[in-house]
Amino acid sequence: MRAEIQNMKQELSTISMMDEFARYARLERRINKMTDKLKTHVKARTAQLAKIKWVINIVFYILQATLMVSLIWRYYAEPVTVLPGKWLAPLERLVAFPTGVTVRAVLSASG
């Protein structure tokens, strides 16, 4: 479509407006009509691409949320890491919250 518009514009530039006004005006109207049609197609395509992108983003977020929930569900009761008791002495119970495993209990069980 763009190539056709370019061809018509080149043809329009070869026509003398004074000598062949009717032909010049017809071609100019065709160019304007084709340009408007192209703009409509571009807008429709842009809207369609935006919808596709939106759907892909939603699907990605749903998959991400599903993965996070399944990982939390599966590994909820397991500690992520075990640190020496001296490092977190005042915050020991807060850090051990989801598992309830205190640093001293893990250290005494392993040692």
RAGIJO-V741662 format. One record per residue. N is the residue number from 1. RES is the residue in three letters. PHI is phi in radians with two decimals (none if undefined). BURIAL is b if it has 9 or more other C-alpha atoms within 8 Angstrom, else e. D_CENTER is the distance of its C-alpha to the mean C-alpha in Angstrom with 2 decimals. Layout:
N,RES,PHI,BURIAL,D_CENTER
N,RES,PHI,BURIAL,D_CENTER
//
This chain:
1,MET,none,e,29.12
2,ARG,-1.13,e,28.59
3,ALA,-1.13,e,31.34
4,GLU,-1.14,e,33.58
5,ILE,-1.10,b,33.10
6,GLN,-1.07,e,33.93
7,ASN,-1.08,e,37.01
8,MET,-1.14,b,38.16
9,LYS,-1.15,b,37.79
10,GLN,-1.14,e,39.89
11,GLU,-1.11,e,42.42
12,LEU,-1.10,b,42.45
13,SER,-1.21,e,43.27
14,THR,-1.48,e,46.26
15,ILE,-1.52,e,47.71
16,SER,-1.44,b,50.06
17,MET,-1.17,e,49.24
18,MET,-1.23,e,52.89
19,ASP,-1.41,e,54.41
20,GLU,-2.20,b,52.01
21,PHE,-1.09,b,50.43
22,ALA,-1.09,e,49.87
23,ARG,-1.12,e,48.09
24,TYR,-1.08,b,46.05
25,ALA,-1.15,e,45.03
26,ARG,-1.04,e,44.12
27,LEU,-1.13,b,41.93
28,GLU,-1.14,b,40.28
29,ARG,-1.12,e,39.56
30,ARG,-1.08,e,38.09
31,ILE,-1.09,b,35.83
32,ASN,-1.11,e,34.70
33,LYS,-1.12,e,34.17
34,MET,-1.16,b,32.16
35,THR,-1.11,b,30.04
36,ASP,-1.11,e,29.34
37,LYS,-1.10,e,28.44
38,LEU,-1.11,b,26.05
39,LYS,-1.08,e,24.36
40,THR,-1.10,e,24.08
41,HIS,-1.12,e,22.52
42,VAL,-1.12,e,19.99
43,LYS,-1.11,e,19.06
44,ALA,-1.13,e,18.88
45,ARG,-1.16,e,16.71
46,THR,-1.09,e,14.26
47,ALA,-1.11,e,14.27
48,GLN,-1.14,e,13.88
49,LEU,-1.13,e,10.85
50,ALA,-1.13,e,9.25
51,LYS,-1.12,e,10.54
52,ILE,-1.09,e,9.38
53,LYS,-1.09,e,5.65
54,TRP,-1.09,e,6.74
55,VAL,-1.11,e,8.92
56,ILE,-1.09,e,6.96
57,ASN,-1.09,e,5.15
58,ILE,-1.08,e,8.83
59,VAL,-1.08,e,10.39
60,PHE,-1.07,e,8.89
61,TYR,-1.15,e,10.14
62,ILE,-1.14,e,13.29
63,LEU,-1.09,e,13.98
64,GLN,-1.10,e,13.63
65,ALA,-1.13,e,15.91
66,THR,-1.09,e,18.24
67,LEU,-1.08,e,18.63
68,MET,-1.09,e,19.43
69,VAL,-1.12,e,21.86
70,SER,-1.17,e,23.52
71,LEU,-1.17,b,24.02
72,ILE,-1.13,e,25.44
73,TRP,-1.08,e,27.61
74,ARG,-1.28,e,28.91
75,TYR,-1.91,e,29.63
76,TYR,-1.05,b,30.49
77,ALA,-1.62,e,34.15
78,GLU,-1.89,e,33.87
79,PRO,-1.21,e,33.99
80,VAL,-1.28,e,31.31
81,THR,-2.61,e,33.96
82,VAL,-2.09,e,37.60
83,LEU,-1.92,e,38.96
84,PRO,-1.05,b,42.62
85,GLY,-1.07,b,44.14
86,LYS,-1.22,e,45.33
87,TRP,-1.25,e,41.85
88,LEU,-2.16,b,40.75
89,ALA,-0.86,e,44.15
90,PRO,-1.32,e,43.51
91,LEU,-1.90,e,40.00
92,GLU,-1.03,b,40.80
93,ARG,-1.24,e,40.51
94,LEU,-1.17,e,37.29
95,VAL,-1.21,e,35.58
96,ALA,-1.49,b,36.99
97,PHE,-0.88,e,35.65
98,PRO,-1.15,e,33.60
99,THR,-1.64,b,35.98
100,GLY,1.36,e,39.19
101,VAL,-1.48,b,40.14
102,THR,-1.49,b,41.88
103,VAL,-1.14,b,42.25
104,ARG,-1.13,e,46.03
105,ALA,-1.13,e,45.84
106,VAL,-1.19,b,43.63
107,LEU,-1.15,b,45.84
108,SER,-1.26,e,49.00
109,ALA,-1.24,e,47.74
110,SER,-1.51,e,46.84
111,GLY,-1.87,e,49.87
//
